[in-house]
Amino acid sequence: MKKFLILILLLAVFAGLIGYRGYQQKILKQQIVEAEVLKVEIISPSLHRFRDSVSFTAEIEPENKAAVICKVPGRTVLNVYVDEGDRVQQGDLLAELDDSLVRQDILRGKAVVSSAEVQYRTLRSDYERMQALLSEDVISQQRFDHAETEYRSASSQLREAKASLEQLEIMLGYHKITAPVSGVISNRSIDPGDTALSQPPVFLIYQQERVKVTGSVPERSFFLLREEQMARITLDALPGEVFTAPTSRISPTIDPVTRTGEVEVILPSSGILKPGAFARVTIETGEHEGVALPRDVVRPLPGTGEFQFFALSGDRAEQRIVRIGNEENNLVEIPVGLSLEDRVIATISDKLKDGAKVEVYGD
């Protein structure tokens, strides 16, 4: 009997321990549930006036550039008088080619002209004399016609000889390569001793007192552009520097392959903007009102191009996946999926999930 009572006592103690353990688990679950209620701060969307703009990237180019080619290829380069970066004026001598062959041709051409002139003067004198004799009926018409034919042939030969000599003298001038425009030598592809070729250009000359930035704009944005709209140009290489200028040219057509149109901005280089530099261009096209949220409330969804924020729905967080519009003054436009009446959760937490229970500060 005593053993039976001890057994009953042990069972009662064991049952009590089990009950106590269950009570502890219940209390713990309640604490976990209470811990899962996330306290959050609520904000309201605002109406903001956003500036509309179109942006593109491009390389800076000189306003004008001249490619200087060799007009007498195959000649040896004797001297080069300029180097890359040198400033030149129109007509300045850039390089000289070996002109010994053309000078020999000119000497022969002058001899031909001299001989043709003697022949011409002789036959012209005969022609004039025959003309006088014909008027006095001293000679026959046939003899006069023969003298006239020889005279006119000599005249033609003299003109051809002079024209050939003139072409040779022009070609002689091509052996001196001069600057067709004023500007800066941006590229030089010949050295003394080289054999000059017609391609590529032997020099490139940039006129870069003014530079231009030309870019392609998608069709959906292209129709917002107008000439004289103000453009902002920035360079990654010059952080903090902003250059402004009106748009100078809007293409009259859209490329049917790329569905883009070309826009050009010309502005003073100010001695700072260099051809070849990478530029970012933003052109303001107008403004509009939009519903906005602070930038840090709207978080990107990696790999999707979409964004998310959480709105308050009763006592739960509601995930909303949206696309953003303009960004300005740390505000982000939400064109679709947000209204001014919405209450948006401003608290950022990894525990904030769609459907999560939340408690608003101050409620």
Secondary structure, 3 states (H helix, E strand, C coil): CHHHHHHHHHHHHHHHHHHHHHHHHHHHHHHHHHHHCEEECEECCEEEEEEEEEEEEEEEEEEEEEEECCCCCCCEEEEECCCCCCEECCCCEEEEECCHHHHHHHHHHHHHHHHHHHHHHHHHHHHHHHHHHHHCCCCCHHHHHHHHHHHHHHHHHHHHHHHHHHHHHHHHHHCEEECCCCEEEEEECCCCCCECCCCCCCEEEEEEEEEEEEEEEEHHHHCCCCCCCEEEEEECCCCCCCEEEEEEEECCCCECCCCEEEEEEEEECCCCCCCCCEEEEEEEEEEEEEEEEEHHHCEEECCCCEEEEEEEECCEEEEEEECCCCEECCEEECCCCCCCCCCEECCCCCCCCCCCEEEECCC
